[in-house]
Amino acid sequence: MVEAGRSPNIEILTNAELLSLDGKVGAFKAKIKINPRYIDADKCTACGLCTQYCPRHLVDKYNEGLSITRPIHIDFPQAVPATYYIDPSACLHLKHDTCKICVPVCRSHAIDFSQKPVDRELSVGSVIMSPGFGQIPDEALEKYSYGKHPDVVTSLEFERMLNPSGPFQGHVRCLSDKRHPKKIAFIQCVGSRDLGCDNGYCSSVCCMYAIKEAMVAKEHDPECEITVFYMDLRTQGKDFDAARTRAEDQFGIKFVRAKVADVMPWDKQLKLTYSTMEETHHFDPFDMVVLSIGLDSPTGAKELAKIGKFELNKYDFCKTETFTPLGTTRDGVLVAGAFQGPKDIPESVTQASAAAGIAAAMNKKHRGKGYVIKSYPDEQEISLDEPRIGVFVCHCGINISGTVDVAKVAEYAGGMDKVAYHSESLYSCSQDAQEVLKEKIKEHKLNRVVIAACSPRTHEPLFQETLKDAGLNRCLFEMVNIRDQCSWVHANEPEAATDKSKDLVRMGVAKARHITSLNEQTVPVTPSAIVLGGGIAGLTAAENMANQGFQCYLIEKSNTLGGHVALMRNTLQGDNTMAMMKDLESRVKKNKKISVMTSSELTDVSGFVGNFSSVITTVKGKKTTEQAIDHGVIIVATGGREYRPDLYMLGKSKKVITQLELEERLAGTAKNRAPGSIVMIQCAGSRGEDLQYCSKICCNNAVKNALKVKAINPESQLIVLYRDMRTYGYAEDAYREAREKGVIFIPYEVENRPKVTQKGTTVTVNYYDPILQEKVSINPDLITLSTGFVPEDPENLSKLLKIPVNANNFFLEAHVKLRPVEMPVAGVYVCGMAHSPKPIDEIVAQAQAAAAKAAIPLVKGHVNVEPTVSSVDKDTCIGCQICVNLCPYKAIQMVKEGKVKKAETIAASCKGCGICASRCPTFAISMGGFTMEQINAQIKAFGVID
Amino acid sequence: MGKTDDKKSGAVMVVGGGVAGVQAALDLTELGYYVYLVEKGAAVGGAMAQLDKTFPTNDCSL
């Protein structure tokens, strides 16, 4: 957010609405109306004085109505733009022409009631629609006593309660009498999977946020009893099941499969009536009920569609197709995020990148024409100056200051040698705090900055950018993490946490006294890409890269393209998979910018982002050829395949097949292809058997095939044995249709998986039916296993590229939420099944996102090399070569110095891991930003209290 | 930043400043395009700015 606020290439137009959108791709004319803020953004310093003086109360929408604000306010301190605004519907002056108290109060004279709405016409090449989602109407919540009893809250309200900067400073309280609730119930699927409010779809995110909120509530109050009432727990995302298990085992959160029929006020509590699978009714009292509300289509969706001239689907979300998930029905108008269909943050971020990449390809001719290049002031030379250190201690709202005495820590820092300035900051990451930081650097001639706040992992780049803006080298910066390491881990010992914060700050300052400027090198890039894998992900990524104008080498191990999708016949949505794949394949083969290499593998790679050099080995018959390719980036799209477990008689009986085999069979013409009785077993080999994870797509495939069976042979008796039916999103409609058509869905517990036995040609399934409450044994004509998906063996590639895999052998992205397609190694990207199993539309979006991200260094034409690299003091080096052998990145080479050979770092390849420095027998190697001198100073400061 | 003329070529408009809109805008600038980020409300951030921590890692959402 702050990054967007700082970019010279993003003009943020707030309080703005789209009035019309004419023209066509490449030449749209958009009319925008910008409503007044009544505050001059250039003058407002976000000091907050106006809010204090404003006499009128206003319900705070940002806090879900749980607190009161004033008509003149800011939603939250880190808001971008960091400018207050006046709500014209509540302001006494704007409504009744009175008051105006705020005008003289504002010291910077920022309040301007003369502002009028401004119309603007923008010329743009493409448009991305990302209006998000709306809230489920209150009427749909009334049946759970929402609005009738204050202790029934929505999950968003609960989210605000849990938030340390929320209305109750993170303390969960019953709204009725402010007591801490001891028993909390979560009710899932409120406003989702609910035809009562016309939302037949599953919102796909509620199970996850309910688990998160429950865990956070438990952290706040371990005594609190939390029960989640659900129909199916849909934690199908990558590593999501693990979090669910943690919630159950570590946090003691109870999960009950039951539909809650009624929530009734009952004395001071709320009484829940629900019935479990066994048809027994329960009445349970709770202190608080949280409704896990789904995601509705955004307010104004219909209007936006009318203005934008594109179509919506039946639920008023944007209409898209499986193979083009980001395209609306109007050419040049794209969609991203929850408006495309309910989805979580990583999916939204992925779609956003994908849409950006597609828009970039559409407007290739105009790339860079409107671009503003950011310039920085000249860097100050400080090597001869005495250190003047500025220490800034962050409150992080109350995230830090709730435990640590921030004022004491700042004051303590102020007394230290070479500290020229110290202060506190409410949110040091906010936009206005960056301005303050710059000012203070100038005012106090600071030449080193220490920020005691959160994690450098997330925030270091932001502060370093600010240093550059202030004319300082970005390495003159040290971050001390007093949030994770003090206020979080020592939440219950405020004094010790404060002492430890002082210790860490002292050590940070000690190091800062010795830090120096480091050079940032830039290296040119080879503007081409290697895409590994010729399945749908690889084909899509290569096509997008080529359309953005970059040469692509598509490397496929087998002799045909298409991957696992080529084995499918159709999608749940009814697309003809084979035709779509053929079309994609031929487009890729015709594209002049793409070289397709089948029967080929990556066998060696060296270099670094922008400058990779790879060897591709092709085996055709007896002929093996090797080709060296220089390229700037690598996209890993090596895919996956259906798993074949040695379970449930698969491979032993002809009557036991997988879902893919059934799909193939149903597409054939055999008379008995849809026999009279079929049992499908979900999670066969998954979620705790051979595979530990959920493969996300098997439930959809089962429902797809079940509907096909019913279409061919309506008399067929079909039983689906499942754990949780995870037909999330719009697939819920198909699940409902299958039930309506007579497919029987029976849940089983993990301790009680169904068993398959064989006698002669008869196969028998034994399972426990929780509704009949007895064991059932049947002999179906066919058993179909939903077996899950496994990645193609990642081991070689993982070693070659030094990219990590998770416990389930899927490649591990750099950040689960915010960098979902990037790998920790710069210049390497991942998409498709190699990342995790997922349906076609998600693969396409992810592949397009990977292509967009991969194009970034190629567009720039150069990459910046991190300055924190190792360097060798040639006078001390004895040329023993230990470092050369140990370096995992091939980043040290031996060079001749007169008669002897000495080690030398290849800065662009160095990852700054420090292995070489720690092993050098003569201490000849030092690490930029982590020199011996700096670390020693830090260690000494740990023991010595000033 | 100053006022920009509204007829520059190589610009893309993003309607909605939630996590998707902001991410799309940032990526577009990195890909060499100028972006107009049109937001109905007074600040960007959308629903994500209301969240404290995120599933499953409990990372800060801002």
HADDOCK unambig.tbl for C-alpha pairs under 7 A between the chains (distance, minus, plus):
assign (segid A and resid 1 and name CA) (segid B and resid 22 and name CA) 6.69 0.50 0.50
assign (segid A and resid 1 and name CA) (segid B and resid 45 and name CA) 6.50 0.50 0.50
assign (segid A and resid 4 and name CA) (segid B and resid 22 and name CA) 6.67 0.50 0.50
assign (segid A and resid 4 and name CA) (segid B and resid 26 and name CA) 6.25 0.50 0.50
assign (segid A and resid 8 and name CA) (segid B and resid 1 and name CA) 6.24 0.50 0.50
assign (segid A and resid 9 and name CA) (segid B and resid 29 and name CA) 6.00 0.50 0.50
assign (segid A and resid 9 and name CA) (segid B and resid 34 and name CA) 4.94 0.50 0.50
assign (segid A and resid 9 and name CA) (segid B and resid 35 and name CA) 6.10 0.50 0.50
assign (segid A and resid 10 and name CA) (segid B and resid 25 and name CA) 6.93 0.50 0.50
assign (segid A and resid 10 and name CA) (segid B and resid 34 and name CA) 6.18 0.50 0.50
assign (segid A and resid 10 and name CA) (segid B and resid 35 and name CA) 4.75 0.50 0.50
assign (segid A and resid 10 and name CA) (segid B and resid 36 and name CA) 5.86 0.50 0.50
assign (segid A and resid 10 and name CA) (segid B and resid 37 and name CA) 6.68 0.50 0.50
assign (segid A and resid 11 and name CA) (segid B and resid 35 and name CA) 6.25 0.50 0.50
assign (segid A and resid 11 and name CA) (segid B and resid 36 and name CA) 4.97 0.50 0.50
assign (segid A and resid 11 and name CA) (segid B and resid 37 and name CA) 6.03 0.50 0.50
assign (segid A and resid 12 and name CA) (segid B and resid 36 and name CA) 6.17 0.50 0.50
assign (segid A and resid 12 and name CA) (segid B and resid 37 and name CA) 4.81 0.50 0.50
assign (segid A and resid 12 and name CA) (segid B and resid 38 and name CA) 6.33 0.50 0.50
assign (segid A and resid 13 and name CA) (segid B and resid 37 and name CA) 5.90 0.50 0.50
assign (segid A and resid 13 and name CA) (segid B and resid 38 and name CA) 4.92 0.50 0.50
assign (segid A and resid 13 and name CA) (segid B and resid 39 and name CA) 6.03 0.50 0.50
assign (segid A and resid 14 and name CA) (segid B and resid 38 and name CA) 6.22 0.50 0.50
assign (segid A and resid 14 and name CA) (segid B and resid 39 and name CA) 4.75 0.50 0.50
assign (segid A and resid 14 and name CA) (segid B and resid 40 and name CA) 5.97 0.50 0.50
assign (segid A and resid 14 and name CA) (segid B and resid 41 and name CA) 5.91 0.50 0.50
assign (segid A and resid 14 and name CA) (segid B and resid 42 and name CA) 5.26 0.50 0.50
assign (segid A and resid 14 and name CA) (segid B and resid 43 and name CA) 6.27 0.50 0.50
assign (segid A and resid 15 and name CA) (segid B and resid 39 and name CA) 6.13 0.50 0.50
assign (segid A and resid 15 and name CA) (segid B and resid 40 and name CA) 4.72 0.50 0.50
assign (segid A and resid 15 and name CA) (segid B and resid 41 and name CA) 4.91 0.50 0.50
assign (segid A and resid 15 and name CA) (segid B and resid 42 and name CA) 5.29 0.50 0.50
assign (segid A and resid 16 and name CA) (segid B and resid 38 and name CA) 5.95 0.50 0.50
assign (segid A and resid 16 and name CA) (segid B and resid 39 and name CA) 5.56 0.50 0.50
assign (segid A and resid 16 and name CA) (segid B and resid 40 and name CA) 4.87 0.50 0.50
assign (segid A and resid 17 and name CA) (segid B and resid 40 and name CA) 5.68 0.50 0.50
assign (segid A and resid 79 and name CA) (segid B and resid 43 and name CA) 5.95 0.50 0.50
assign (segid A and resid 80 and name CA) (segid B and resid 43 and name CA) 5.37 0.50 0.50
assign (segid A and resid 80 and name CA) (segid B and resid 44 and name CA) 5.82 0.50 0.50
assign (segid A and resid 81 and name CA) (segid B and resid 43 and name CA) 5.92 0.50 0.50
assign (segid A and resid 85 and name CA) (segid B and resid 42 and name CA) 7.00 0.50 0.50
assign (segid A and resid 121 and name CA) (segid B and resid 6 and name CA) 6.57 0.50 0.50
assign (segid A and resid 122 and name CA) (segid B and resid 6 and name CA) 4.94 0.50 0.50
assign (segid A and resid 122 and name CA) (segid B and resid 7 and name CA) 6.23 0.50 0.50
assign (segid A and resid 123 and name CA) (segid B and resid 6 and name CA) 6.20 0.50 0.50
assign (segid A and resid 123 and name CA) (segid B and resid 7 and name CA) 5.03 0.50 0.50
assign (segid A and resid 123 and name CA) (segid B and resid 8 and name CA) 6.74 0.50 0.50
assign (segid A and resid 124 and name CA) (segid B and resid 9 and name CA) 6.84 0.50 0.50
assign (segid A and resid 124 and name CA) (segid B and resid 11 and name CA) 4.92 0.50 0.50
assign (segid A and resid 124 and name CA) (segid B and resid 12 and name CA) 5.00 0.50 0.50
assign (segid A and resid 124 and name CA) (segid B and resid 13 and name CA) 6.20 0.50 0.50
assign (segid A and resid 125 and name CA) (segid B and resid 10 and name CA) 6.54 0.50 0.50
assign (segid A and resid 125 and name CA) (segid B and resid 11 and name CA) 6.01 0.50 0.50
assign (segid A and resid 125 and name CA) (segid B and resid 12 and name CA) 5.61 0.50 0.50
assign (segid A and resid 126 and name CA) (segid B and resid 12 and name CA) 5.16 0.50 0.50
assign (segid A and resid 126 and name CA) (segid B and resid 13 and name CA) 6.48 0.50 0.50
assign (segid A and resid 127 and name CA) (segid B and resid 12 and name CA) 5.86 0.50 0.50
assign (segid A and resid 127 and name CA) (segid B and resid 13 and name CA) 4.82 0.50 0.50
assign (segid A and resid 127 and name CA) (segid B and resid 14 and name CA) 5.77 0.50 0.50
assign (segid A and resid 128 and name CA) (segid B and resid 13 and name CA) 6.33 0.50 0.50
assign (segid A and resid 128 and name CA) (segid B and resid 14 and name CA) 4.70 0.50 0.50
assign (segid A and resid 128 and name CA) (segid B and resid 15 and name CA) 6.14 0.50 0.50
assign (segid A and resid 129 and name CA) (segid B and resid 14 and name CA) 6.07 0.50 0.50
assign (segid A and resid 129 and name CA) (segid B and resid 15 and name CA) 4.96 0.50 0.50
assign (segid A and resid 129 and name CA) (segid B and resid 16 and name CA) 6.67 0.50 0.50
assign (segid A and resid 130 and name CA) (segid B and resid 14 and name CA) 6.99 0.50 0.50
assign (segid A and resid 130 and name CA) (segid B and resid 15 and name CA) 5.62 0.50 0.50
assign (segid A and resid 130 and name CA) (segid B and resid 16 and name CA) 4.83 0.50 0.50
assign (segid A and resid 130 and name CA) (segid B and resid 20 and name CA) 6.24 0.50 0.50
assign (segid A and resid 130 and name CA) (segid B and resid 21 and name CA) 5.45 0.50 0.50
assign (segid A and resid 131 and name CA) (segid B and resid 15 and name CA) 6.30 0.50 0.50
assign (segid A and resid 131 and name CA) (segid B and resid 16 and name CA) 4.30 0.50 0.50
assign (segid A and resid 132 and name CA) (segid B and resid 18 and name CA) 6.62 0.50 0.50
assign (segid A and resid 159 and name CA) (segid B and resid 51 and name CA) 6.49 0.50 0.50
assign (segid A and resid 160 and name CA) (segid B and resid 50 and name CA) 6.92 0.50 0.50
assign (segid A and resid 163 and name CA) (segid B and resid 52 and name CA) 5.39 0.50 0.50
assign (segid A and resid 208 and name CA) (segid B and resid 55 and name CA) 6.33 0.50 0.50
assign (segid A and resid 209 and name CA) (segid B and resid 55 and name CA) 6.38 0.50 0.50
assign (segid A and resid 212 and name CA) (segid B and resid 55 and name CA) 5.58 0.50 0.50
assign (segid A and resid 212 and name CA) (segid B and resid 56 and name CA) 6.86 0.50 0.50
assign (segid A and resid 240 and name CA) (segid B and resid 56 and name CA) 6.53 0.50 0.50
assign (segid A and resid 243 and name CA) (segid B and resid 56 and name CA) 5.98 0.50 0.50
assign (segid A and resid 336 and name CA) (segid B and resid 20 and name CA) 6.20 0.50 0.50
assign (segid A and resid 337 and name CA) (segid B and resid 20 and name CA) 5.22 0.50 0.50
assign (segid A and resid 348 and name CA) (segid B and resid 20 and name CA) 5.33 0.50 0.50
assign (segid A and resid 349 and name CA) (segid B and resid 19 and name CA) 6.77 0.50 0.50
assign (segid A and resid 349 and name CA) (segid B and resid 20 and name CA) 5.38 0.50 0.50
assign (segid A and resid 349 and name CA) (segid B and resid 23 and name CA) 6.21 0.50 0.50
assign (segid A and resid 352 and name CA) (segid B and resid 20 and name CA) 5.02 0.50 0.50
assign (segid A and resid 352 and name CA) (segid B and resid 21 and name CA) 6.68 0.50 0.50
assign (segid A and resid 352 and name CA) (segid B and resid 23 and name CA) 5.80 0.50 0.50
assign (segid A and resid 352 and name CA) (segid B and resid 24 and name CA) 4.50 0.50 0.50
assign (segid A and resid 353 and name CA) (segid B and resid 23 and name CA) 6.62 0.50 0.50
assign (segid A and resid 353 and name CA) (segid B and resid 24 and name CA) 5.39 0.50 0.50
assign (segid A and resid 353 and name CA) (segid B and resid 27 and name CA) 6.11 0.50 0.50
assign (segid A and resid 355 and name CA) (segid B and resid 24 and name CA) 6.82 0.50 0.50
assign (segid A and resid 356 and name CA) (segid B and resid 24 and name CA) 5.27 0.50 0.50
assign (segid A and resid 356 and name CA) (segid B and resid 27 and name CA) 6.11 0.50 0.50
assign (segid A and resid 356 and name CA) (segid B and resid 28 and name CA) 5.34 0.50 0.50
assign (segid A and resid 360 and name CA) (segid B and resid 28 and name CA) 6.97 0.50 0.50
assign (segid A and resid 360 and name CA) (segid B and resid 31 and name CA) 6.79 0.50 0.50
assign (segid A and resid 363 and name CA) (segid B and resid 10 and name CA) 6.68 0.50 0.50
assign (segid A and resid 366 and name CA) (segid B and resid 9 and name CA) 6.17 0.50 0.50
assign (segid A and resid 366 and name CA) (segid B and resid 10 and name CA) 4.52 0.50 0.50
assign (segid A and resid 367 and name CA) (segid B and resid 10 and name CA) 5.48 0.50 0.50
assign (segid A and resid 367 and name CA) (segid B and resid 32 and name CA) 5.53 0.50 0.50
assign (segid A and resid 367 and name CA) (segid B and resid 33 and name CA) 5.94 0.50 0.50
assign (segid A and resid 368 and name CA) (segid B and resid 10 and name CA) 6.56 0.50 0.50
assign (segid A and resid 368 and name CA) (segid B and resid 32 and name CA) 4.77 0.50 0.50
assign (segid A and resid 368 and name CA) (segid B and resid 33 and name CA) 5.84 0.50 0.50
assign (segid A and resid 369 and name CA) (segid B and resid 9 and name CA) 6.14 0.50 0.50
assign (segid A and resid 369 and name CA) (segid B and resid 10 and name CA) 5.51 0.50 0.50
assign (segid A and resid 370 and name CA) (segid B and resid 8 and name CA) 5.66 0.50 0.50
assign (segid A and resid 370 and name CA) (segid B and resid 9 and name CA) 5.75 0.50 0.50
assign (segid A and resid 370 and name CA) (segid B and resid 10 and name CA) 5.33 0.50 0.50
assign (segid A and resid 370 and name CA) (segid B and resid 11 and name CA) 6.49 0.50 0.50
assign (segid A and resid 370 and name CA) (segid B and resid 33 and name CA) 6.55 0.50 0.50
assign (segid A and resid 370 and name CA) (segid B and resid 34 and name CA) 5.65 0.50 0.50
assign (segid A and resid 371 and name CA) (segid B and resid 32 and name CA) 6.21 0.50 0.50
assign (segid A and resid 371 and name CA) (segid B and resid 33 and name CA) 5.82 0.50 0.50
assign (segid A and resid 371 and name CA) (segid B and resid 34 and name CA) 5.49 0.50 0.50
assign (segid A and resid 856 and name CA) (segid B and resid 30 and name CA) 5.89 0.50 0.50
assign (segid A and resid 856 and name CA) (segid B and resid 31 and name CA) 5.41 0.50 0.50
assign (segid A and resid 859 and name CA) (segid B and resid 31 and name CA) 6.03 0.50 0.50
